[in-house]
Amino acid sequence: MFSVIIAHLGPTGTYAETAALAYGRSIGTDFELTPYNTIAQAIEAVSNQAADLAVVPVENSIEGSVTMTLDALWRIDSLQIQQALVLPIEHQLISVAQNLDQVQTVYSHPQALSQCQEWLGKHLPQAQRIPSSSTTEILSQLKDISTAAGISSPSAAALYNLPILAADIGDRLENRTRFWVLGRQPALTGSHTSLALSLSANVPGALLAVLAKFAAAQINLSRIESRPTKRSLGEYLFFLDLEADGHEPQVAKILAEVAVSVEQVKLFGSYHIISI
């Protein structure tokens, strides 16, 4: 029987895996989760047809955008956003240490470390914070390191059979991460549309001229963010999220007007957002 292969950031137990699992269970067909070492590798797996879909984080309510996802999506052509997933994030300090005084190092993904920085500063000011490629990378080693801790989810602690030394250590209770489900085919409808563009010239009013087209059409922008083009210092790409369906004729007309007024534009598709 055909099985949909879904790529995500691994190893097993990551928040990305949780989001991918929730999405897989919603599609009504057999699916298989495949972990990758980096977000970029998970996205590339869809591009080179090693996977059908990738579920990757794009934005956190505390720390903002996941730049690796944005950069990879701009670099890799022909991928489309099929859906957005919003996942509640609950960070736990996982360790075999008997108390906080024993913890000398704390490992986790840079986003998780940043989302817990106030708690870490108050309760573990002496501990060194070490970024890792994911929230679960260190967990397989923690049983043998009584002076180390990892920041990950309650389900990851259970999966690796490790104790939670301190629960709910995130700096904000309303912590949410938005994930994109990326595929090679577009969704048929959507409440939001995402795109990125580079300007033809770095001159006054160049970006305003683009934004004015959306304003004149009463299309709200829920997000706008700049990223370096990586070609020259001070030169930027702009990522936009529209609260509109790009399939609607009026929206499609504006998008076509934008495309001819800038250097390059990439439409990442229209999609719906669901909470999981």
Sine and cosine of phi, psi and omega as CSV:
sin_phi,cos_phi,sin_psi,cos_psi,sin_omega,cos_omega
0.00,0.00,0.62,-0.78,-0.01,-1.00
-0.89,0.46,0.71,-0.71,0.01,-1.00
-0.83,-0.56,0.75,-0.66,0.04,-1.00
-0.99,0.17,0.81,-0.58,0.00,-1.00
-1.00,-0.08,0.85,-0.53,-0.05,-1.00
-0.91,-0.41,0.89,-0.46,0.03,-1.00
-1.00,0.06,0.52,-0.85,0.04,-1.00
-0.37,-0.93,0.23,-0.97,0.07,-1.00
-0.95,0.32,0.80,-0.60,0.02,-1.00
-0.94,-0.34,-0.18,-0.98,0.04,1.00
-0.96,0.27,-0.14,-0.99,-0.08,-1.00
-0.84,0.54,0.58,-0.81,0.03,-1.00
0.98,-0.20,-0.07,1.00,-0.01,-1.00
-0.95,0.32,0.29,-0.96,0.11,-0.99
-0.89,0.46,-0.57,0.82,0.03,-1.00
-0.88,0.47,-0.62,0.79,0.05,-1.00
-0.91,0.42,-0.64,0.76,0.04,-1.00
-0.86,0.51,-0.70,0.71,0.02,-1.00
-0.91,0.41,-0.68,0.74,0.00,-1.00
-0.90,0.44,-0.64,0.77,0.01,-1.00
-0.91,0.42,-0.68,0.73,0.01,-1.00
-0.89,0.45,-0.66,0.75,0.01,-1.00
-0.92,0.38,-0.68,0.73,0.00,-1.00
-0.85,0.53,-0.64,0.77,-0.01,-1.00
-0.94,0.35,-0.29,0.96,-0.05,-1.00
-1.00,-0.03,-0.19,0.98,-0.16,-0.99
-1.00,-0.01,-0.14,0.99,0.12,-0.99
0.96,0.29,0.42,0.91,0.07,-1.00
-0.54,-0.84,0.21,-0.98,0.03,-1.00
-0.90,0.43,0.61,-0.80,0.02,-1.00
-0.60,-0.80,0.34,-0.94,0.01,-1.00
-0.70,-0.71,0.78,-0.63,0.02,-1.00
-1.00,-0.01,0.70,-0.71,0.02,-1.00
-0.79,-0.61,0.91,-0.41,-0.01,-1.00
-0.99,0.15,0.55,-0.84,0.08,-1.00
-0.80,-0.61,0.36,-0.93,-0.09,-1.00
-0.95,0.30,-0.45,0.89,-0.01,-1.00
-0.68,-0.73,0.31,-0.95,0.07,-1.00
-0.88,0.47,-0.69,0.73,-0.01,-1.00
-0.87,0.50,-0.65,0.76,0.02,-1.00
-0.90,0.44,-0.62,0.79,0.03,-1.00
-0.90,0.44,-0.66,0.75,0.03,-1.00
-0.92,0.38,-0.68,0.73,0.01,-1.00
-0.89,0.45,-0.49,0.87,0.01,-1.00
-0.88,0.47,-0.57,0.82,0.05,-1.00
-0.96,0.29,-0.67,0.74,-0.01,-1.00
-0.87,0.49,-0.65,0.76,-0.03,-1.00
-1.00,-0.07,0.19,0.98,0.10,-0.99
0.92,0.38,0.38,0.93,0.16,-0.99
-0.98,0.18,-0.30,0.95,0.06,-1.00
-0.63,-0.77,0.39,-0.92,0.02,-1.00
-1.00,0.05,-0.58,0.81,-0.06,-1.00
-0.64,-0.77,0.37,-0.93,0.17,-0.99
-0.74,-0.67,0.68,-0.74,0.10,-1.00
-0.93,-0.36,0.92,-0.39,-0.13,-0.99
-0.74,-0.68,0.58,-0.82,0.03,-1.00
-0.95,0.30,0.62,-0.79,0.02,-1.00
-0.83,-0.56,-0.44,0.90,-0.07,-1.00
-0.36,-0.93,0.67,-0.74,0.09,-1.00
-0.91,-0.42,0.59,-0.81,-0.08,-1.00
-0.92,0.38,-0.33,0.94,0.00,-1.00
-0.98,-0.18,-0.76,0.65,-0.14,-0.99
-0.99,-0.17,-0.03,1.00,0.08,-1.00
0.99,0.13,-0.48,-0.88,-0.19,-0.98
-0.96,0.30,0.48,-0.88,0.12,-0.99
-1.00,-0.08,0.99,-0.16,-0.19,-0.98
-0.92,0.40,-0.48,0.88,0.02,-1.00
-0.89,0.47,-0.61,0.79,0.03,-1.00
-0.92,0.40,-0.72,0.69,-0.01,-1.00
-0.89,0.47,-0.71,0.70,-0.02,-1.00
-0.89,0.45,-0.66,0.75,-0.02,-1.00
-0.93,0.38,-0.62,0.78,-0.03,-1.00
-0.93,0.37,-0.58,0.82,0.08,-1.00
-0.93,0.37,-0.63,0.78,-0.08,-1.00
-0.96,0.27,-0.58,0.81,-0.11,-0.99
-0.99,-0.16,0.86,-0.52,-0.07,-1.00
-0.98,0.18,0.34,-0.94,0.25,-0.97
0.95,0.30,0.28,0.96,0.10,-1.00
-0.99,-0.16,0.58,-0.82,-0.07,-1.00
-0.80,-0.61,0.57,-0.82,0.08,-1.00
-0.99,0.14,0.85,-0.53,-0.01,-1.00
-0.99,-0.13,-0.44,0.90,0.04,-1.00
-0.24,-0.97,0.40,-0.92,0.14,-0.99
-0.91,-0.41,0.65,-0.76,-0.02,-1.00
-0.85,-0.52,0.71,-0.70,0.04,-1.00
-0.93,-0.37,0.88,-0.47,-0.10,-1.00
-0.91,-0.43,0.80,-0.60,0.14,-0.99
-0.91,0.42,0.63,-0.77,-0.03,-1.00
-0.92,-0.39,0.82,-0.57,0.03,-1.00
-0.82,-0.57,0.96,-0.28,-0.05,-1.00
-1.00,0.02,0.70,-0.71,0.05,-1.00
-0.83,-0.56,0.55,-0.84,0.14,-0.99
-1.00,-0.01,0.90,-0.43,-0.12,-0.99
-0.95,-0.32,0.82,-0.58,-0.05,-1.00
-0.21,-0.98,0.45,-0.89,0.12,-0.99
-1.00,-0.01,0.01,1.00,0.06,-1.00
-0.87,0.49,0.51,-0.86,-0.02,-1.00
-0.98,0.19,-0.45,0.89,0.02,-1.00
-0.42,-0.91,0.17,-0.99,-0.06,-1.00
-0.91,0.42,-0.50,0.86,-0.03,-1.00
-0.89,0.46,-0.41,0.91,-0.01,-1.00
-0.98,0.18,-0.30,0.95,-0.11,-0.99
-0.98,0.20,0.87,-0.49,0.00,-1.00
-0.95,-0.30,-0.41,0.91,0.01,-1.00
-0.68,-0.73,0.60,-0.80,0.05,-1.00
-0.81,-0.59,0.82,-0.57,-0.04,-1.00
-0.93,-0.36,0.61,-0.79,0.20,-0.98
-0.01,-1.00,0.07,-1.00,0.10,-1.00
-0.89,0.46,0.56,-0.83,-0.02,-1.00
-0.80,0.59,-0.59,0.81,0.03,-1.00
-0.89,0.45,-0.68,0.73,0.00,-1.00
-0.91,0.41,-0.68,0.74,0.05,-1.00
-0.86,0.51,-0.67,0.74,0.00,-1.00
-0.93,0.37,-0.60,0.80,-0.02,-1.00
-0.95,0.32,-0.19,0.98,0.02,-1.00
-0.87,-0.49,0.26,0.97,-0.16,-0.99
-0.90,0.43,-0.57,0.82,0.02,-1.00
-0.92,0.38,-0.70,0.72,0.02,-1.00
-0.90,0.44,-0.69,0.72,0.00,-1.00
-0.89,0.46,-0.65,0.76,0.01,-1.00
-0.90,0.43,-0.54,0.84,-0.02,-1.00
-0.99,0.11,-0.67,0.74,-0.16,-0.99
-0.98,-0.22,-0.39,0.92,0.00,-1.00
-0.71,-0.70,0.81,0.58,-0.04,-1.00
-0.90,0.44,-0.39,0.92,-0.04,-1.00
-1.00,0.09,-0.23,0.97,-0.13,-0.99
-0.99,0.11,0.64,-0.77,0.09,-1.00
-0.99,0.17,0.70,-0.72,0.00,-1.00
-0.98,-0.19,0.84,-0.55,-0.09,-1.00
-0.87,-0.50,0.91,-0.42,0.02,-1.00
-0.93,0.38,0.59,-0.81,0.08,-1.00
-0.74,-0.67,0.13,-0.99,-0.10,-0.99
-0.96,0.28,-0.33,0.95,0.03,-1.00
-0.43,-0.90,0.13,-0.99,0.00,-1.00
-0.97,0.25,-0.20,0.98,-0.05,-1.00
-0.91,-0.42,0.00,1.00,-0.09,-1.00
-0.83,0.55,-0.63,0.78,-0.09,-1.00
-0.99,0.11,-0.29,0.96,-0.23,-0.97
-0.89,0.46,-0.55,0.83,-0.02,-1.00
-0.93,0.38,-0.24,0.97,-0.03,-1.00
-0.97,-0.25,-0.19,0.98,-0.18,-0.98
-0.92,0.40,-0.46,0.89,-0.02,-1.00
-0.87,0.49,-0.41,0.91,-0.05,-1.00
-0.98,-0.22,0.06,1.00,-0.05,-1.00
-0.78,-0.62,0.99,-0.12,-0.09,-1.00
-0.98,0.22,-0.15,0.99,0.01,-1.00
-0.97,-0.24,0.11,0.99,-0.04,-1.00
-0.90,-0.44,0.37,-0.93,0.05,-1.00
-0.61,-0.79,0.38,-0.93,0.10,-1.00
-0.81,-0.58,0.45,-0.90,0.09,-1.00
-0.95,-0.30,0.87,-0.49,-0.01,-1.00
-0.38,-0.92,-0.24,-0.97,-0.11,-0.99
-1.00,-0.03,0.28,-0.96,0.08,-1.00
-0.86,0.51,-0.63,0.78,-0.01,-1.00
-0.92,0.39,-0.55,0.84,0.04,-1.00
-0.93,0.38,-0.64,0.77,0.05,-1.00
-0.87,0.50,-0.68,0.74,0.02,-1.00
-0.93,0.38,-0.65,0.76,-0.03,-1.00
-0.88,0.47,-0.65,0.76,-0.03,-1.00
-1.00,-0.06,0.07,1.00,0.04,-1.00
0.83,0.56,0.78,0.62,-0.02,-1.00
-0.85,-0.53,0.52,-0.85,0.01,-1.00
-0.98,0.20,0.48,-0.87,0.12,-0.99
-1.00,-0.07,0.90,-0.43,-0.03,-1.00
-0.98,0.18,-0.58,0.82,0.04,-1.00
-0.54,-0.84,0.75,-0.66,-0.07,-1.00
-0.99,-0.16,0.45,-0.89,0.11,-0.99
0.78,0.63,0.88,0.47,-0.08,-1.00
-0.99,-0.11,0.08,1.00,0.05,-1.00
-0.90,0.44,0.50,-0.86,-0.06,-1.00
-0.96,0.27,-0.34,0.94,0.02,-1.00
-0.74,-0.67,0.70,-0.71,0.00,-1.00
-0.93,0.36,-0.62,0.78,-0.01,-1.00
-1.00,0.07,0.92,0.39,0.00,-1.00
-0.98,-0.18,0.87,-0.49,-0.03,-1.00
-0.74,-0.68,0.58,-0.81,0.12,-0.99
-0.86,-0.51,0.72,-0.69,0.06,-1.00
-0.99,-0.12,0.76,-0.65,0.04,-1.00
-0.92,-0.38,0.51,-0.86,0.16,-0.99
-0.96,-0.29,0.67,-0.74,0.17,-0.98
-1.00,-0.08,0.92,-0.39,-0.07,-1.00
-0.97,-0.25,0.67,-0.74,0.07,-1.00
-0.59,-0.81,-0.06,-1.00,0.00,-1.00
-1.00,-0.03,-0.18,0.98,0.01,-1.00
-0.90,-0.44,0.55,-0.84,0.01,-1.00
-0.98,0.19,0.39,-0.92,0.18,-0.98
-0.96,0.28,0.39,-0.92,-0.08,-1.00
-0.99,0.10,-0.45,0.89,0.02,-1.00
-0.60,-0.80,0.16,-0.99,0.03,-1.00
-0.08,-1.00,0.37,-0.93,0.08,-1.00
-0.99,-0.11,-0.29,0.96,-0.01,-1.00
-0.74,-0.68,0.44,-0.90,0.05,-1.00
-0.72,-0.69,0.70,-0.72,0.01,-1.00
-0.88,-0.48,0.58,-0.81,0.03,-1.00
-0.45,-0.89,0.21,-0.98,0.12,-0.99
-0.64,-0.77,0.48,-0.88,-0.04,-1.00
-0.52,-0.86,0.41,-0.91,0.17,-0.99
-0.88,-0.48,0.58,-0.81,-0.08,-1.00
-1.00,0.07,0.48,-0.88,-0.01,-1.00
-0.93,0.37,-0.54,0.84,-0.01,-1.00
-0.47,-0.88,0.57,-0.82,0.04,-1.00
-1.00,0.05,0.98,0.18,-0.04,-1.00
-0.78,-0.62,0.39,-0.92,0.00,-1.00
-0.84,0.54,0.73,-0.68,0.07,-1.00
1.00,0.06,-0.03,1.00,-0.06,-1.00
-0.90,0.44,-0.73,0.69,0.02,-1.00
-0.95,0.32,-0.62,0.78,0.01,-1.00
-0.85,0.52,-0.62,0.79,0.00,-1.00
-0.88,0.47,-0.60,0.80,0.04,-1.00
-0.94,0.35,-0.75,0.66,-0.05,-1.00
-0.89,0.45,-0.54,0.84,-0.01,-1.00
-0.89,0.45,-0.51,0.86,0.02,-1.00
-0.90,0.43,-0.66,0.75,0.03,-1.00
-0.94,0.35,-0.65,0.76,0.00,-1.00
-0.89,0.45,-0.67,0.74,-0.02,-1.00
-0.90,0.44,-0.50,0.87,0.01,-1.00
-1.00,-0.02,0.12,0.99,0.00,-1.00
0.87,0.50,0.61,0.79,0.06,-1.00
-0.98,-0.21,0.89,-0.45,-0.04,-1.00
-0.99,0.17,0.63,-0.78,0.11,-0.99
-0.99,-0.16,0.88,-0.48,0.02,-1.00
-1.00,0.04,-0.25,0.97,0.04,-1.00
-0.36,-0.93,0.65,-0.76,0.17,-0.98
-0.63,-0.78,0.75,-0.66,-0.08,-1.00
-0.55,-0.83,0.61,-0.79,0.04,-1.00
-0.98,-0.20,0.54,-0.84,0.11,-0.99
-0.68,-0.73,0.58,-0.81,0.03,-1.00
-0.87,0.49,0.62,-0.78,0.09,-1.00
-0.95,0.32,-0.31,0.95,-0.06,-1.00
0.94,0.33,0.22,0.97,0.06,-1.00
-0.99,-0.17,-0.61,0.79,-0.07,-1.00
-0.40,-0.92,0.59,-0.81,0.03,-1.00
-0.87,0.50,0.75,-0.66,0.02,-1.00
1.00,0.05,0.09,1.00,0.01,-1.00
-0.95,-0.31,0.75,-0.66,-0.19,-0.98
-0.75,-0.66,0.45,-0.89,0.27,-0.96
-0.99,-0.11,0.36,-0.93,0.05,-1.00
-0.78,-0.63,0.82,-0.58,0.04,-1.00
-0.98,-0.19,0.77,-0.64,-0.06,-1.00
-0.81,-0.58,0.65,-0.76,0.18,-0.98
-0.91,-0.42,0.82,-0.58,0.01,-1.00
-0.96,-0.27,0.62,-0.79,0.13,-0.99
-1.00,0.02,0.94,0.35,-0.06,-1.00
-0.26,-0.97,0.37,-0.93,0.04,-1.00
-1.00,-0.07,0.88,-0.48,-0.02,-1.00
-0.91,0.42,-0.22,0.97,0.03,-1.00
-0.99,0.17,-0.33,0.94,0.00,-1.00
-0.92,0.39,0.67,-0.74,-0.09,-1.00
-0.81,0.58,-0.68,0.73,-0.02,-1.00
-0.90,0.43,-0.67,0.75,-0.01,-1.00
-0.93,0.37,-0.69,0.73,0.03,-1.00
-0.86,0.51,-0.60,0.80,0.02,-1.00
-0.90,0.44,-0.70,0.71,0.01,-1.00
-0.91,0.41,-0.66,0.75,0.01,-1.00
-0.89,0.46,-0.61,0.79,0.05,-1.00
-0.92,0.40,-0.62,0.79,0.04,-1.00
-0.91,0.42,-0.64,0.77,0.04,-1.00
-0.89,0.45,-0.66,0.75,-0.07,-1.00
-0.86,0.51,-0.60,0.80,-0.04,-1.00
-1.00,0.09,-0.11,0.99,-0.05,-1.00
-0.97,-0.25,0.00,1.00,-0.02,-1.00
-0.81,-0.58,0.14,-0.99,0.01,-1.00
-0.93,0.37,-0.75,0.66,-0.03,-1.00
-0.46,-0.89,0.62,-0.79,0.08,-1.00
-0.71,-0.71,0.62,-0.78,0.09,-1.00
-0.83,-0.56,0.86,-0.50,0.07,-1.00
-1.00,-0.02,0.86,-0.52,-0.02,-1.00
-1.00,-0.07,0.00,1.00,0.12,-0.99
0.96,-0.29,0.22,-0.98,0.08,-1.00
-0.95,-0.30,0.54,-0.84,-0.16,-0.99
-0.33,-0.94,0.30,-0.96,0.11,-0.99
-0.99,-0.16,0.40,-0.92,0.02,-1.00
-0.92,-0.38,0.77,-0.64,0.05,-1.00
-0.79,-0.62,0.47,-0.88,0.09,-1.00
-1.00,-0.10,0.64,-0.77,-0.03,-1.00
-0.83,-0.56,0.00,0.00,0.00,0.00
